Amino acid sequence: MTDKSGKPATTVQSFIDALDHPLKSEIAALRKLLLSADPAISEEIKWNAPSFRTSEHFATMHLRARNAVQLILHLGAKPKRTVPPEAIADPEGLLKWLGADRASVGFAGTTDLAHKSDALVAIIRQWIKHV
């Protein structure tokens, strides 16, 4: 992804500004939601997508699909531990477990993101305790 000058995007904001995606506003809203979940969360472009971290990266947006935005929760590039599903309260059933160290949450649009936002923030606050 390049910014408006043709250089590689260096910030998440410049990445989003240059992004051509039908759910761009949802991507921006998800970014804002993640950053608001905890003051220790920071962001950068990693794996050619917005990625979020505390001591390690724990969440990366998957933007290849054009009809949804997917957030992959993980424990860094080389996880050293796992998160048992029972360690994360998920009463809304948002998480799709992809392995012992990662899960995903999908959003189909603005209404879906708004509906899931409180539950997602609760999940993020639990997840970062395992990073």
Buried (B, 14 or more C-beta within 10 A) or exposed (E): BEBEEEEEBEEBBBBBBBBEBEBBEBBBBBBEBBBEBBEEBEBEBEEEBBBBBBEBBBBBBBBEEEEBBBBBBBBBEEBEEEBEEEEBEBEBEBBEBEEEBBBBBBBBBEEBBEBBBEBBBBBBEBBBEBB
